[in-house]
Amino acid sequence: MKAAQDHLQSGLDTMTAARDAAQAEIGSMAAARDAAQSELERAKAAQDRLQSELGAMTTARDAAQTEIGQMRRSRSWRLTRPLRAAATVARRWFGR
């Protein structure tokens, strides 16, 4: 009878140790999960910030393109075209 009790106690001790090890691993995995969740939140915040910056830059680019288009369609731009062409030729000839 004592041998059976010792055998059962040994089995119980083994199971208790396995349970404790599993609980420790669960705790470790939960900490890793929490760290990954925090990193994900930081990455999402960075993505949102970059998306906002991209929107602002796109708006600025579109405004600049509109302004350039208006300038190129202006009367003064069309009238000074020969002068700009002559300046380009002169720069090529004189190596500037």
C-alpha positions as MATLAB code, in Angstrom:
seq = 'MKAAQDHLQSGLDTMTAARDAAQAEIGSMAAARDAAQSELERAKAAQDRLQSELGAMTTARDAAQTEIGQMRRSRSWRLTRPLRAAATVARRWFGR';
ca = [
       0.000    0.000    0.000;
       2.856    2.365    0.853;
       4.450    1.677   -2.527;
       1.199    2.546   -4.298;
       0.914    5.790   -2.315;
       4.530    6.656   -3.107;
       3.911    5.934   -6.773;
       0.772    8.134   -6.793;
       2.608   10.892   -4.912;
       5.443   10.730   -7.434;
       2.945   11.012  -10.297;
       1.249   13.948   -8.553;
       4.594   15.684   -8.028;
       5.461   15.199  -11.707;
       2.108   16.605  -12.795;
       2.435   19.542  -10.408;
       5.879   20.344  -11.782;
       4.547   20.094  -15.347;
       1.633   22.389  -14.447;
       3.989   24.923  -12.863;
       6.244   24.846  -15.916;
       3.221   25.299  -18.210;
       1.991   28.233  -16.124;
       5.446   29.830  -16.274;
       5.501   29.410  -20.054;
       1.990   30.877  -20.296;
       3.212   33.882  -18.325;
       6.225   34.252  -20.597;
       4.070   33.973  -23.698;
       1.612   36.532  -22.320;
       4.476   38.971  -21.763;
       5.698   38.382  -25.318;
       2.158   38.900  -26.622;
       1.846   42.165  -24.694;
       5.186   43.379  -26.057;
       4.134   42.489  -29.601;
       0.799   44.269  -29.092;
       2.610   47.400  -27.911;
       4.927   47.270  -30.917;
       1.937   46.854  -33.220;
       0.256   49.897  -31.698;
       3.449   51.956  -32.146;
       3.703   50.788  -35.765;
       0.061   51.710  -36.436;
       0.612   55.166  -34.924;
       3.688   55.642  -37.122;
       1.726   54.485  -40.160;
      -1.067   56.967  -39.385;
       1.484   59.779  -38.979;
       3.194   58.883  -42.252;
      -0.150   58.618  -44.037;
      -1.016   62.103  -42.810;
       2.351   63.446  -43.976;
       1.836   61.787  -47.353;
      -1.546   63.474  -47.686;
      -0.039   66.864  -46.873;
       2.816   66.334  -49.330;
       0.429   65.203  -52.044;
      -1.658   68.327  -51.515;
       1.458   70.522  -51.667;
       2.641   68.767  -54.839;
      -0.736   69.203  -56.504;
      -0.779   72.894  -55.580;
       2.747   73.362  -56.973;
       1.829   71.576  -60.204;
      -1.235   73.777  -60.568;
       0.841   76.891  -59.991;
       3.455   75.786  -62.527;
       0.733   75.034  -65.058;
      -0.806   78.471  -64.545;
       2.596   80.111  -64.905;
       3.363   78.236  -68.122;
      -0.005   79.204  -69.575;
       0.502   82.874  -68.685;
       1.053   85.511  -71.321;
       4.409   86.588  -69.872;
       5.734   83.031  -69.981;
       4.720   82.664  -73.610;
       6.146   86.076  -74.550;
       9.511   85.398  -72.879;
       9.956   81.975  -74.467;
      12.357   83.240  -77.165;
      14.462   84.990  -74.500;
      14.669   81.822  -72.401;
      15.618   79.791  -75.484;
      18.362   82.288  -76.358;
      19.681   82.152  -72.798;
      19.802   78.352  -72.983;
      21.744   78.463  -76.237;
      24.141   81.067  -74.803;
      24.786   78.928  -71.716;
      25.615   75.950  -73.931;
      27.961   77.985  -76.125;
      29.762   79.645  -73.213;
      29.869   76.530  -71.077;
      27.825   77.607  -68.070;
];
